[in-house]
Structure formats: C-alpha cells, structure tokens
Amino acid sequence: MHPKLYPWQFFSVIIAGILNEQQQRAIDYLKEENRVLREQLGNKQIRLTDEQRRRLAVLGKALGHKVLSEICSIVTPDTIMR
C-alpha cells in the first residue's frame, strides 16, 4: 500500500528542487569566479587578515574536509581545518 501524497507535498518537492537548482547554479558561478581570480593572481600568495582567516575557518569547518578539498581555491583544506 502506497502512502497518499497530498498536493501540498508534491508542490513542496517541486519548490525544493527549483531552489536546489538555483543554489547549485550560484555555487557553480562562484567556483568559476574563484578560478578566474586565481588565474589572474597566478602563483602570488594571498595574504589573509586574521578576520578573513577566522571567517573562512568557521564556514569551512562546517563543510568538512571532503567538501573543502573540492572547492578550496585560495587556501588548502588543511589550513582551514587547523
């Protein structure tokens, strides 16, 4: 026996899918923007302030090492995780 799917549940699933797709497009854009900036900088080392390091660390630790290894572009995941 299949549980009954109410119309609002179906609508919620559709809206969630649309929002997820928009978020993914925004993430893809930001990742590409970071790659472009990295190309412009070349091998120059980026100097972060303590405040910048702190902000990245807070957000990075919430993501975890695996995700960071896929998206980090200006620092290494190990730097953030420390």
PDB file with SEQRES, HELIX, SHEET and CRYST1 records, atoms N, CA, C and O in Angstrom:
SEQRES   1 A   82  MET HIS PRO LYS LEU TYR PRO TRP GLN PHE PHE SER VAL          
SEQRES   2 A   82  ILE ILE ALA GLY ILE LEU ASN GLU GLN GLN GLN ARG ALA          
SEQRES   3 A   82  ILE ASP TYR LEU LYS GLU GLU ASN ARG VAL LEU ARG GLU          
SEQRES   4 A   82  GLN LEU GLY ASN LYS GLN ILE ARG LEU THR ASP GLU GLN          
SEQRES   5 A   82  ARG ARG ARG LEU ALA VAL LEU GLY LYS ALA LEU GLY HIS          
SEQRES   6 A   82  LYS VAL LEU SER GLU ILE CYS SER ILE VAL THR PRO ASP          
SEQRES   7 A   82  THR ILE MET ARG                                              
HELIX    1 AA1 PRO A    7  LEU A   41  1                                  35    
HELIX    2 AA2 ASP A   50  LEU A   63  1                                  14    
HELIX    3 AA3 HIS A   65  ILE A   71  1                                   7    
HELIX    4 AA4 PRO A   77  MET A   81  1                                   5    
CRYST1    1.000    1.000    1.000  90.00  90.00  90.00 P 1           1          
ATOM      1  N   MET A   1       0.847  -1.184   0.000  1.00  0.00           N  
ATOM      2  CA  MET A   1       0.000   0.000   0.000  1.00  0.00           C  
ATOM      3  C   MET A   1       0.890   1.243   0.000  1.00  0.00           C  
ATOM      4  O   MET A   1       1.796   1.360   0.825  1.00  0.00           O  
ATOM      5  N   HIS A   2       0.634   2.159  -0.913  1.00  0.00           N  
ATOM      6  CA  HIS A   2       1.408   3.390  -1.020  1.00  0.00           C  
ATOM      7  C   HIS A   2       0.772   4.482  -0.164  1.00  0.00           C  
ATOM      8  O   HIS A   2      -0.451   4.623  -0.139  1.00  0.00           O  
ATOM      9  N   PRO A   3       1.600   5.251   0.533  1.00  0.00           N  
ATOM     10  CA  PRO A   3       1.026   6.359   1.300  1.00  0.00           C  
ATOM     11  C   PRO A   3       0.451   7.406   0.339  1.00  0.00           C  
ATOM     12  O   PRO A   3       0.952   7.595  -0.770  1.00  0.00           O  
ATOM     13  N   LYS A   4      -0.584   8.064   0.779  1.00  0.00           N  
ATOM     14  CA  LYS A   4      -1.226   9.077  -0.047  1.00  0.00           C  
ATOM     15  C   LYS A   4      -0.338  10.322  -0.111  1.00  0.00           C  
ATOM     16  O   LYS A   4       0.138  10.801   0.919  1.00  0.00           O  
ATOM     17  N   LEU A   5      -0.118  10.837  -1.309  1.00  0.00           N  
ATOM     18  CA  LEU A   5       0.680  12.044  -1.492  1.00  0.00           C  
ATOM     19  C   LEU A   5      -0.267  13.222  -1.640  1.00  0.00           C  
ATOM     20  O   LEU A   5      -1.043  13.292  -2.593  1.00  0.00           O  
ATOM     21  N   TYR A   6      -0.199  14.125  -0.710  1.00  0.00           N  
ATOM     22  CA  TYR A   6      -1.079  15.294  -0.741  1.00  0.00           C  
ATOM     23  C   TYR A   6      -0.533  16.325  -1.729  1.00  0.00           C  
ATOM     24  O   TYR A   6       0.677  16.394  -1.943  1.00  0.00           O  
ATOM     25  N   PRO A   7      -1.408  17.121  -2.328  1.00  0.00           N  
ATOM     26  CA  PRO A   7      -0.959  18.119  -3.306  1.00  0.00           C  
ATOM     27  C   PRO A   7       0.104  19.060  -2.758  1.00  0.00           C  
ATOM     28  O   PRO A   7       1.033  19.414  -3.484  1.00  0.00           O  
ATOM     29  N   TRP A   8      -0.004  19.477  -1.501  1.00  0.00           N  
ATOM     30  CA  TRP A   8       0.986  20.404  -0.940  1.00  0.00           C  
ATOM     31  C   TRP A   8       2.349  19.729  -0.814  1.00  0.00           C  
ATOM     32  O   TRP A   8       3.377  20.400  -0.908  1.00  0.00           O  
ATOM     33  N   GLN A   9       2.374  18.419  -0.603  1.00  0.00           N  
ATOM     34  CA  GLN A   9       3.648  17.705  -0.531  1.00  0.00           C  
ATOM     35  C   GLN A   9       4.316  17.692  -1.899  1.00  0.00           C  
ATOM     36  O   GLN A   9       5.522  17.908  -2.010  1.00  0.00           O  
ATOM     37  N   PHE A  10       3.538  17.441  -2.923  1.00  0.00           N  
ATOM     38  CA  PHE A  10       4.056  17.436  -4.287  1.00  0.00           C  
ATOM     39  C   PHE A  10       4.591  18.816  -4.641  1.00  0.00           C  
ATOM     40  O   PHE A  10       5.675  18.933  -5.213  1.00  0.00           O  
ATOM     41  N   PHE A  11       3.840  19.862  -4.305  1.00  0.00           N  
ATOM     42  CA  PHE A  11       4.251  21.240  -4.557  1.00  0.00           C  
ATOM     43  C   PHE A  11       5.548  21.560  -3.810  1.00  0.00           C  
ATOM     44  O   PHE A  11       6.435  22.216  -4.355  1.00  0.00           O  
ATOM     45  N   SER A  12       5.656  21.095  -2.563  1.00  0.00           N  
ATOM     46  CA  SER A  12       6.864  21.330  -1.760  1.00  0.00           C  
ATOM     47  C   SER A  12       8.090  20.680  -2.394  1.00  0.00           C  
ATOM     48  O   SER A  12       9.172  21.268  -2.399  1.00  0.00           O  
ATOM     49  N   VAL A  13       7.928  19.484  -2.922  1.00  0.00           N  
ATOM     50  CA  VAL A  13       9.034  18.782  -3.570  1.00  0.00           C  
ATOM     51  C   VAL A  13       9.490  19.550  -4.807  1.00  0.00           C  
ATOM     52  O   VAL A  13      10.690  19.685  -5.048  1.00  0.00           O  
ATOM     53  N   ILE A  14       8.543  20.051  -5.584  1.00  0.00           N  
ATOM     54  CA  ILE A  14       8.888  20.823  -6.786  1.00  0.00           C  
ATOM     55  C   ILE A  14       9.635  22.100  -6.410  1.00  0.00           C  
ATOM     56  O   ILE A  14      10.660  22.415  -7.015  1.00  0.00           O  
ATOM     57  N   ILE A  15       9.139  22.830  -5.429  1.00  0.00           N  
ATOM     58  CA  ILE A  15       9.785  24.076  -4.987  1.00  0.00           C  
ATOM     59  C   ILE A  15      11.184  23.791  -4.454  1.00  0.00           C  
ATOM     60  O   ILE A  15      12.124  24.525  -4.760  1.00  0.00           O  
ATOM     61  N   ALA A  16      11.331  22.740  -3.666  1.00  0.00           N  
ATOM     62  CA  ALA A  16      12.651  22.384  -3.127  1.00  0.00           C  
ATOM     63  C   ALA A  16      13.623  22.079  -4.257  1.00  0.00           C  
ATOM     64  O   ALA A  16      14.786  22.478  -4.194  1.00  0.00           O  
ATOM     65  N   GLY A  17      13.169  21.382  -5.283  1.00  0.00           N  
ATOM     66  CA  GLY A  17      14.027  21.074  -6.428  1.00  0.00           C  
ATOM     67  C   GLY A  17      14.461  22.321  -7.168  1.00  0.00           C  
ATOM     68  O   GLY A  17      15.616  22.428  -7.580  1.00  0.00           O  
ATOM     69  N   ILE A  18      13.550  23.265  -7.342  1.00  0.00           N  
ATOM     70  CA  ILE A  18      13.873  24.526  -8.022  1.00  0.00           C  
ATOM     71  C   ILE A  18      14.894  25.318  -7.215  1.00  0.00           C  
ATOM     72  O   ILE A  18      15.865  25.833  -7.770  1.00  0.00           O  
ATOM     73  N   LEU A  19      14.676  25.414  -5.910  1.00  0.00           N  
ATOM     74  CA  LEU A  19      15.616  26.150  -5.056  1.00  0.00           C  
ATOM     75  C   LEU A  19      16.992  25.500  -5.060  1.00  0.00           C  
ATOM     76  O   LEU A  19      18.008  26.194  -5.107  1.00  0.00           O  
ATOM     77  N   ASN A  20      17.032  24.168  -5.011  1.00  0.00           N  
ATOM     78  CA  ASN A  20      18.297  23.450  -5.038  1.00  0.00           C  
ATOM     79  C   ASN A  20      19.038  23.728  -6.344  1.00  0.00           C  
ATOM     80  O   ASN A  20      20.252  23.930  -6.341  1.00  0.00           O  
ATOM     81  N   GLU A  21      18.316  23.738  -7.447  1.00  0.00           N  
ATOM     82  CA  GLU A  21      18.925  24.005  -8.753  1.00  0.00           C  
ATOM     83  C   GLU A  21      19.497  25.424  -8.806  1.00  0.00           C  
ATOM     84  O   GLU A  21      20.592  25.630  -9.330  1.00  0.00           O  
ATOM     85  N   GLN A  22      18.767  26.396  -8.270  1.00  0.00           N  
ATOM     86  CA  GLN A  22      19.251  27.776  -8.249  1.00  0.00           C  
ATOM     87  C   GLN A  22      20.493  27.899  -7.370  1.00  0.00           C  
ATOM     88  O   GLN A  22      21.445  28.591  -7.729  1.00  0.00           O  
ATOM     89  N   GLN A  23      20.481  27.236  -6.235  1.00  0.00           N  
ATOM     90  CA  GLN A  23      21.644  27.275  -5.353  1.00  0.00           C  
ATOM     91  C   GLN A  23      22.857  26.650  -6.025  1.00  0.00           C  
ATOM     92  O   GLN A  23      23.965  27.173  -5.907  1.00  0.00           O  
ATOM     93  N   GLN A  24      22.664  25.545  -6.726  1.00  0.00           N  
ATOM     94  CA  GLN A  24      23.770  24.886  -7.405  1.00  0.00           C  
ATOM     95  C   GLN A  24      24.343  25.776  -8.503  1.00  0.00           C  
ATOM     96  O   GLN A  24      25.560  25.832  -8.683  1.00  0.00           O  
ATOM     97  N   ARG A  25      23.478  26.471  -9.236  1.00  0.00           N  
ATOM     98  CA  ARG A  25      23.962  27.394 -10.271  1.00  0.00           C  
ATOM     99  C   ARG A  25      24.776  28.520  -9.656  1.00  0.00           C  
ATOM    100  O   ARG A  25      25.797  28.923 -10.214  1.00  0.00           O  
ATOM    101  N   ALA A  26      24.331  29.035  -8.498  1.00  0.00           N  
ATOM    102  CA  ALA A  26      25.079  30.092  -7.814  1.00  0.00           C  
ATOM    103  C   ALA A  26      26.436  29.566  -7.349  1.00  0.00           C  
ATOM    104  O   ALA A  26      27.446  30.257  -7.482  1.00  0.00           O  
ATOM    105  N   ILE A  27      26.465  28.366  -6.812  1.00  0.00           N  
ATOM    106  CA  ILE A  27      27.728  27.760  -6.363  1.00  0.00           C  
ATOM    107  C   ILE A  27      28.662  27.555  -7.546  1.00  0.00           C  
ATOM    108  O   ILE A  27      29.851  27.864  -7.459  1.00  0.00           O  
ATOM    109  N   ASP A  28      28.134  27.037  -8.652  1.00  0.00           N  
ATOM    110  CA  ASP A  28      28.966  26.825  -9.848  1.00  0.00           C  
ATOM    111  C   ASP A  28      29.542  28.140 -10.354  1.00  0.00           C  
ATOM    112  O   ASP A  28      30.703  28.195 -10.760  1.00  0.00           O  
ATOM    113  N   TYR A  29      28.741  29.195 -10.334  1.00  0.00           N  
ATOM    114  CA  TYR A  29      29.226  30.505 -10.761  1.00  0.00           C  
ATOM    115  C   TYR A  29      30.356  30.985  -9.856  1.00  0.00           C  
ATOM    116  O   TYR A  29      31.400  31.422 -10.339  1.00  0.00           O  
ATOM    117  N   LEU A  30      30.146  30.904  -8.546  1.00  0.00           N  
ATOM    118  CA  LEU A  30      31.163  31.378  -7.607  1.00  0.00           C  
ATOM    119  C   LEU A  30      32.454  30.567  -7.703  1.00  0.00           C  
ATOM    120  O   LEU A  30      33.545  31.121  -7.576  1.00  0.00           O  
ATOM    121  N   LYS A  31      32.333  29.259  -7.926  1.00  0.00           N  
ATOM    122  CA  LYS A  31      33.532  28.433  -8.106  1.00  0.00           C  
ATOM    123  C   LYS A  31      34.298  28.867  -9.350  1.00  0.00           C  
ATOM    124  O   LYS A  31      35.527  28.945  -9.328  1.00  0.00           O  
ATOM    125  N   GLU A  32      33.584  29.147 -10.430  1.00  0.00           N  
ATOM    126  CA  GLU A  32      34.247  29.588 -11.653  1.00  0.00           C  
ATOM    127  C   GLU A  32      34.851  30.975 -11.474  1.00  0.00           C  
ATOM    128  O   GLU A  32      35.946  31.242 -11.970  1.00  0.00           O  
ATOM    129  N   GLU A  33      34.157  31.851 -10.779  1.00  0.00           N  
ATOM    130  CA  GLU A  33      34.698  33.181 -10.495  1.00  0.00           C  
ATOM    131  C   GLU A  33      35.997  33.063  -9.700  1.00  0.00           C  
ATOM    132  O   GLU A  33      36.960  33.780  -9.973  1.00  0.00           O  
ATOM    133  N   ASN A  34      36.028  32.167  -8.725  1.00  0.00           N  
ATOM    134  CA  ASN A  34      37.244  31.945  -7.943  1.00  0.00           C  
ATOM    135  C   ASN A  34      38.378  31.431  -8.832  1.00  0.00           C  
ATOM    136  O   ASN A  34      39.525  31.845  -8.666  1.00  0.00           O  
ATOM    137  N   ARG A  35      38.068  30.531  -9.776  1.00  0.00           N  
ATOM    138  CA  ARG A  35      39.097  30.031 -10.692  1.00  0.00           C  
ATOM    139  C   ARG A  35      39.670  31.157 -11.544  1.00  0.00           C  
ATOM    140  O   ARG A  35      40.878  31.224 -11.770  1.00  0.00           O  
ATOM    141  N   VAL A  36      38.791  32.042 -12.017  1.00  0.00           N  
ATOM    142  CA  VAL A  36      39.241  33.176 -12.836  1.00  0.00           C  
ATOM    143  C   VAL A  36      40.148  34.092 -12.020  1.00  0.00           C  
ATOM    144  O   VAL A  36      41.198  34.521 -12.500  1.00  0.00           O  
ATOM    145  N   LEU A  37      39.749  34.386 -10.801  1.00  0.00           N  
ATOM    146  CA  LEU A  37      40.584  35.238  -9.940  1.00  0.00           C  
ATOM    147  C   LEU A  37      41.927  34.576  -9.653  1.00  0.00           C  
ATOM    148  O   LEU A  37      42.962  35.241  -9.623  1.00  0.00           O  
ATOM    149  N   ARG A  38      41.903  33.273  -9.445  1.00  0.00           N  
ATOM    150  CA  ARG A  38      43.141  32.530  -9.186  1.00  0.00           C  
ATOM    151  C   ARG A  38      44.061  32.598 -10.401  1.00  0.00           C  
ATOM    152  O   ARG A  38      45.274  32.744 -10.250  1.00  0.00           O  
ATOM    153  N   GLU A  39      43.491  32.494 -11.615  1.00  0.00           N  
ATOM    154  CA  GLU A  39      44.282  32.617 -12.844  1.00  0.00           C  
ATOM    155  C   GLU A  39      44.913  34.003 -12.936  1.00  0.00           C  
ATOM    156  O   GLU A  39      46.062  34.138 -13.357  1.00  0.00           O  
ATOM    157  N   GLN A  40      44.170  35.020 -12.545  1.00  0.00           N  
ATOM    158  CA  GLN A  40      44.681  36.387 -12.595  1.00  0.00           C  
ATOM    159  C   GLN A  40      45.839  36.583 -11.606  1.00  0.00           C  
ATOM    160  O   GLN A  40      46.792  37.307 -11.890  1.00  0.00           O  
ATOM    161  N   LEU A  41      45.744  35.941 -10.467  1.00  0.00           N  
ATOM    162  CA  LEU A  41      46.782  36.075  -9.446  1.00  0.00           C  
ATOM    163  C   LEU A  41      48.016  35.234  -9.753  1.00  0.00           C  
ATOM    164  O   LEU A  41      49.114  35.554  -9.298  1.00  0.00           O  
ATOM    165  N   GLY A  42      47.845  34.179 -10.510  1.00  0.00           N  
ATOM    166  CA  GLY A  42      48.974  33.305 -10.796  1.00  0.00           C  
ATOM    167  C   GLY A  42      49.464  32.623  -9.538  1.00  0.00           C  
ATOM    168  O   GLY A  42      48.667  32.108  -8.753  1.00  0.00           O  
ATOM    169  N   ASN A  43      50.767  32.618  -9.344  1.00  0.00           N  
ATOM    170  CA  ASN A  43      51.351  31.955  -8.174  1.00  0.00           C  
ATOM    171  C   ASN A  43      51.537  32.888  -6.985  1.00  0.00           C  
ATOM    172  O   ASN A  43      52.145  32.506  -5.985  1.00  0.00           O  
ATOM    173  N   LYS A  44      51.021  34.104  -7.087  1.00  0.00           N  
ATOM    174  CA  LYS A  44      51.136  35.040  -5.965  1.00  0.00           C  
ATOM    175  C   LYS A  44      50.432  34.468  -4.739  1.00  0.00           C  
ATOM    176  O   LYS A  44      49.324  33.938  -4.829  1.00  0.00           O  
ATOM    177  N   GLN A  45      51.087  34.584  -3.614  1.00  0.00           N  
ATOM    178  CA  GLN A  45      50.480  34.121  -2.374  1.00  0.00           C  
ATOM    179  C   GLN A  45      49.502  35.173  -1.868  1.00  0.00           C  
ATOM    180  O   GLN A  45      49.811  36.364  -1.852  1.00  0.00           O  
ATOM    181  N   ILE A  46      48.349  34.734  -1.463  1.00  0.00           N  
ATOM    182  CA  ILE A  46      47.337  35.641  -0.937  1.00  0.00           C  
ATOM    183  C   ILE A  46      47.551  35.786   0.559  1.00  0.00           C  
ATOM    184  O   ILE A  46      47.666  34.795   1.280  1.00  0.00           O  
ATOM    185  N   ARG A  47      47.603  37.027   1.017  1.00  0.00           N  
ATOM    186  CA  ARG A  47      47.768  37.312   2.446  1.00  0.00           C  
ATOM    187  C   ARG A  47      46.401  37.591   3.051  1.00  0.00           C  
ATOM    188  O   ARG A  47      45.727  38.550   2.674  1.00  0.00           O  
ATOM    189  N   LEU A  48      46.002  36.750   3.985  1.00  0.00           N  
ATOM    190  CA  LEU A  48      44.714  36.924   4.648  1.00  0.00           C  
ATOM    191  C   LEU A  48      44.905  37.601   5.994  1.00  0.00           C  
ATOM    192  O   LEU A  48      45.895  37.376   6.689  1.00  0.00           O  
ATOM    193  N   THR A  49      43.941  38.428   6.343  1.00  0.00           N  
ATOM    194  CA  THR A  49      43.953  39.014   7.684  1.00  0.00           C  
ATOM    195  C   THR A  49      43.454  37.953   8.663  1.00  0.00           C  
ATOM    196  O   THR A  49      42.905  36.930   8.256  1.00  0.00           O  
ATOM    197  N   ASP A  50      43.649  38.203   9.942  1.00  0.00           N  
ATOM    198  CA  ASP A  50      43.146  37.273  10.958  1.00  0.00           C  
ATOM    199  C   ASP A  50      41.625  37.133  10.858  1.00  0.00           C  
ATOM    200  O   ASP A  50      41.084  36.039  11.020  1.00  0.00           O  
ATOM    201  N   GLU A  51      40.949  38.234  10.593  1.00  0.00           N  
ATOM    202  CA  GLU A  51      39.496  38.204  10.469  1.00  0.00           C  
ATOM    203  C   GLU A  51      39.069  37.371   9.262  1.00  0.00           C  
ATOM    204  O   GLU A  51      38.113  36.602   9.359  1.00  0.00           O  
ATOM    205  N   GLN A  52      39.743  37.504   8.154  1.00  0.00           N  
ATOM    206  CA  GLN A  52      39.431  36.710   6.964  1.00  0.00           C  
ATOM    207  C   GLN A  52      39.657  35.224   7.227  1.00  0.00           C  
ATOM    208  O   GLN A  52      38.844  34.385   6.840  1.00  0.00           O  
ATOM    209  N   ARG A  53      40.772  34.906   7.891  1.00  0.00           N  
ATOM    210  CA  ARG A  53      41.066  33.522   8.250  1.00  0.00           C  
ATOM    211  C   ARG A  53      39.988  32.942   9.148  1.00  0.00           C  
ATOM    212  O   ARG A  53      39.551  31.805   8.968  1.00  0.00           O  
ATOM    213  N   ARG A  54      39.568  33.740  10.114  1.00  0.00           N  
ATOM    214  CA  ARG A  54      38.538  33.291  11.055  1.00  0.00           C  
ATOM    215  C   ARG A  54      37.230  33.007  10.322  1.00  0.00           C  
ATOM    216  O   ARG A  54      36.601  31.975  10.557  1.00  0.00           O  
ATOM    217  N   ARG A  55      36.813  33.916   9.434  1.00  0.00           N  
ATOM    218  CA  ARG A  55      35.563  33.726   8.691  1.00  0.00           C  
ATOM    219  C   ARG A  55      35.620  32.470   7.838  1.00  0.00           C  
ATOM    220  O   ARG A  55      34.661  31.699   7.807  1.00  0.00           O  
ATOM    221  N   LEU A  56      36.727  32.258   7.149  1.00  0.00           N  
ATOM    222  CA  LEU A  56      36.863  31.052   6.322  1.00  0.00           C  
ATOM    223  C   LEU A  56      36.875  29.792   7.180  1.00  0.00           C  
ATOM    224  O   LEU A  56      36.300  28.772   6.801  1.00  0.00           O  
ATOM    225  N   ALA A  57      37.525  29.863   8.326  1.00  0.00           N  
ATOM    226  CA  ALA A  57      37.605  28.695   9.204  1.00  0.00           C  
ATOM    227  C   ALA A  57      36.222  28.307   9.738  1.00  0.00           C  
ATOM    228  O   ALA A  57      35.880  27.125   9.774  1.00  0.00           O  
ATOM    229  N   VAL A  58      35.444  29.281  10.142  1.00  0.00           N  
ATOM    230  CA  VAL A  58      34.099  28.999  10.673  1.00  0.00           C  
ATOM    231  C   VAL A  58      33.252  28.318   9.609  1.00  0.00           C  
ATOM    232  O   VAL A  58      32.623  27.293   9.875  1.00  0.00           O  
ATOM    233  N   LEU A  59      33.233  28.879   8.413  1.00  0.00           N  
ATOM    234  CA  LEU A  59      32.421  28.299   7.340  1.00  0.00           C  
ATOM    235  C   LEU A  59      33.005  26.973   6.850  1.00  0.00           C  
ATOM    236  O   LEU A  59      32.267  26.031   6.563  1.00  0.00           O  
ATOM    237  N   GLY A  60      34.322  26.908   6.758  1.00  0.00           N  
ATOM    238  CA  GLY A  60      34.977  25.705   6.260  1.00  0.00           C  
ATOM    239  C   GLY A  60      34.818  24.507   7.175  1.00  0.00           C  
ATOM    240  O   GLY A  60      34.604  23.389   6.705  1.00  0.00           O  
ATOM    241  N   LYS A  61      34.919  24.727   8.467  1.00  0.00           N  
ATOM    242  CA  LYS A  61      34.774  23.613   9.409  1.00  0.00           C  
ATOM    243  C   LYS A  61      33.368  23.035   9.354  1.00  0.00           C  
ATOM    244  O   LYS A  61      33.177  21.834   9.547  1.00  0.00           O  
ATOM    245  N   ALA A  62      32.391  23.882   9.094  1.00  0.00           N  
ATOM    246  CA  ALA A  62      31.014  23.397   8.985  1.00  0.00           C  
ATOM    247  C   ALA A  62      30.845  22.517   7.744  1.00  0.00           C  
ATOM    248  O   ALA A  62      30.003  21.619   7.736  1.00  0.00           O  
ATOM    249  N   LEU A  63      31.629  22.765   6.706  1.00  0.00           N  
ATOM    250  CA  LEU A  63      31.545  21.971   5.479  1.00  0.00           C  
ATOM    251  C   LEU A  63      32.263  20.632   5.601  1.00  0.00           C  
ATOM    252  O   LEU A  63      31.803  19.619   5.076  1.00  0.00           O  
ATOM    253  N   GLY A  64      33.395  20.639   6.300  1.00  0.00           N  
ATOM    254  CA  GLY A  64      34.184  19.422   6.426  1.00  0.00           C  
ATOM    255  C   GLY A  64      35.268  19.325   5.367  1.00  0.00           C  
ATOM    256  O   GLY A  64      35.221  20.007   4.343  1.00  0.00           O  
ATOM    257  N   HIS A  65      36.238  18.474   5.629  1.00  0.00           N  
ATOM    258  CA  HIS A  65      37.441  18.349   4.797  1.00  0.00           C  
ATOM    259  C   HIS A  65      37.128  17.901   3.372  1.00  0.00           C  
ATOM    260  O   HIS A  65      37.703  18.425   2.418  1.00  0.00           O  
ATOM    261  N   LYS A  66      36.223  16.939   3.223  1.00  0.00           N  
ATOM    262  CA  LYS A  66      35.925  16.398   1.890  1.00  0.00           C  
ATOM    263  C   LYS A  66      35.382  17.482   0.957  1.00  0.00           C  
ATOM    264  O   LYS A  66      35.856  17.627  -0.170  1.00  0.00           O  
ATOM    265  N   VAL A  67      34.407  18.228   1.418  1.00  0.00           N  
ATOM    266  CA  VAL A  67      33.827  19.297   0.591  1.00  0.00           C  
ATOM    267  C   VAL A  67      34.865  20.381   0.337  1.00  0.00           C  
ATOM    268  O   VAL A  67      34.980  20.886  -0.780  1.00  0.00           O  
ATOM    269  N   LEU A  68      35.620  20.737   1.368  1.00  0.00           N  
ATOM    270  CA  LEU A  68      36.657  21.764   1.187  1.00  0.00           C  
ATOM    271  C   LEU A  68      37.669  21.360   0.121  1.00  0.00           C  
ATOM    272  O   LEU A  68      38.124  22.199  -0.656  1.00  0.00           O  
ATOM    273  N   SER A  69      38.017  20.091   0.082  1.00  0.00           N  
ATOM    274  CA  SER A  69      39.007  19.641  -0.899  1.00  0.00           C  
ATOM    275  C   SER A  69      38.488  19.811  -2.329  1.00  0.00           C  
ATOM    276  O   SER A  69      39.277  19.886  -3.271  1.00  0.00           O  
ATOM    277  N   GLU A  70      37.180  19.871  -2.490  1.00  0.00           N  
ATOM    278  CA  GLU A  70      36.586  20.064  -3.814  1.00  0.00           C  
ATOM    279  C   GLU A  70      36.454  21.530  -4.194  1.00  0.00           C  
ATOM    280  O   GLU A  70      36.406  21.855  -5.380  1.00  0.00           O  
ATOM    281  N   ILE A  71      36.395  22.420  -3.208  1.00  0.00           N  
ATOM    282  CA  ILE A  71      36.087  23.813  -3.539  1.00  0.00           C  
ATOM    283  C   ILE A  71      37.147  24.836  -3.157  1.00  0.00           C  
ATOM    284  O   ILE A  71      37.114  25.955  -3.669  1.00  0.00           O  
ATOM    285  N   CYS A  72      38.079  24.498  -2.285  1.00  0.00           N  
ATOM    286  CA  CYS A  72      39.087  25.480  -1.865  1.00  0.00           C  
ATOM    287  C   CYS A  72      39.922  25.938  -3.048  1.00  0.00           C  
ATOM    288  O   CYS A  72      40.349  25.130  -3.873  1.00  0.00           O  
ATOM    289  N   SER A  73      40.147  27.235  -3.120  1.00  0.00           N  
ATOM    290  CA  SER A  73      40.957  27.744  -4.218  1.00  0.00           C  
ATOM    291  C   SER A  73      42.046  28.713  -3.770  1.00  0.00           C  
ATOM    292  O   SER A  73      43.029  28.899  -4.487  1.00  0.00           O  
ATOM    293  N   ILE A  74      41.897  29.326  -2.613  1.00  0.00           N  
ATOM    294  CA  ILE A  74      42.929  30.277  -2.194  1.00  0.00           C  
ATOM    295  C   ILE A  74      43.743  29.777  -1.011  1.00  0.00           C  
ATOM    296  O   ILE A  74      44.805  30.323  -0.711  1.00  0.00           O  
ATOM    297  N   VAL A  75      43.256  28.746  -0.340  1.00  0.00           N  
ATOM    298  CA  VAL A  75      43.993  28.105   0.757  1.00  0.00           C  
ATOM    299  C   VAL A  75      43.776  26.609   0.649  1.00  0.00           C  
ATOM    300  O   VAL A  75      42.893  26.161  -0.083  1.00  0.00           O  
ATOM    301  N   THR A  76      44.563  25.839   1.361  1.00  0.00           N  
ATOM    302  CA  THR A  76      44.366  24.389   1.345  1.00  0.00           C  
ATOM    303  C   THR A  76      43.330  24.016   2.410  1.00  0.00           C  
ATOM    304  O   THR A  76      43.162  24.740   3.392  1.00  0.00           O  
ATOM    305  N   PRO A  77      42.646  22.905   2.220  1.00  0.00           N  
ATOM    306  CA  PRO A  77      41.688  22.453   3.234  1.00  0.00           C  
ATOM    307  C   PRO A  77      42.350  22.268   4.596  1.00  0.00           C  
ATOM    308  O   PRO A  77      41.744  22.563   5.626  1.00  0.00           O  
ATOM    309  N   ASP A  78      43.582  21.784   4.607  1.00  0.00           N  
ATOM    310  CA  ASP A  78      44.282  21.581   5.882  1.00  0.00           C  
ATOM    311  C   ASP A  78      44.479  22.893   6.615  1.00  0.00           C  
ATOM    312  O   ASP A  78      44.396  22.938   7.843  1.00  0.00           O  
ATOM    313  N   THR A  79      44.739  23.959   5.877  1.00  0.00           N  
ATOM    314  CA  THR A  79      44.904  25.277   6.503  1.00  0.00           C  
ATOM    315  C   THR A  79      43.610  25.688   7.197  1.00  0.00           C  
ATOM    316  O   THR A  79      43.635  26.180   8.325  1.00  0.00           O  
ATOM    317  N   ILE A  80      42.496  25.488   6.531  1.00  0.00           N  
ATOM    318  CA  ILE A  80      41.199  25.858   7.100  1.00  0.00           C  
ATOM    319  C   ILE A  80      40.866  24.972   8.298  1.00  0.00           C  
ATOM    320  O   ILE A  80      40.369  25.461   9.312  1.00  0.00           O  
ATOM    321  N   MET A  81      41.133  23.682   8.187  1.00  0.00           N  
ATOM    322  CA  MET A  81      40.760  22.757   9.251  1.00  0.00           C  
ATOM    323  C   MET A  81      41.591  22.939  10.516  1.00  0.00           C  
ATOM    324  O   MET A  81      41.162  22.546  11.601  1.00  0.00           O  
ATOM    325  N   ARG A  82      42.782  23.532  10.386  1.00  0.00           N  
ATOM    326  CA  ARG A  82      43.590  23.802  11.574  1.00  0.00           C  
ATOM    327  C   ARG A  82      42.965  24.935  12.323  1.00  0.00           C  
ATOM    328  O   ARG A  82      43.476  25.341  13.367  1.00  0.00           O  
TER     329      ARG A  82                                                      
END                                                                             
